[in-house]
Amino acid sequence: MMMMMMMMWMMMMMMMMMMMMMMMMMMNLMMMMMMMMMMMMMMMMMMIMMMMMMMMMMMMMMMMMMMRHDDDDDDDDDDDDDDDDDDNVMMMMMMMMMMMMMMMIMKMI
């Protein structure tokens, strides 16, 4: 996942560089405007993609937690209460994060 995000970032940067070069080449005002618009669009797209990635990561984390919790349920039943609580808190946090991401995306669009 991290690798994916890094790749995205790199791509974004590359695009930016390309756009800049283009702008330098053609100093026409209209062209400049168009390029700017394109850049904005790219930025938006990348942002949304990043958000999606984050969400996916969150989901995966949640899954992991669920799995782990289920796993250690049958192992020892003397200290699984606090574990359970921890897990729940973490879940809540994840949910909140997801909500935030969703909100951000909605605002962007």
Secondary structure, 3 states (H helix, E strand, C coil): CHHHHHHHHHHHHHHHHHHHHHHHHCCCHHHHHHHHHHHHHHHHHHHHHHHHHHHHHHHHHHHHHHHHHHHHHHHCCCCHHHHHHHHHHHHHHHHHHHHHHHHHHHHHC
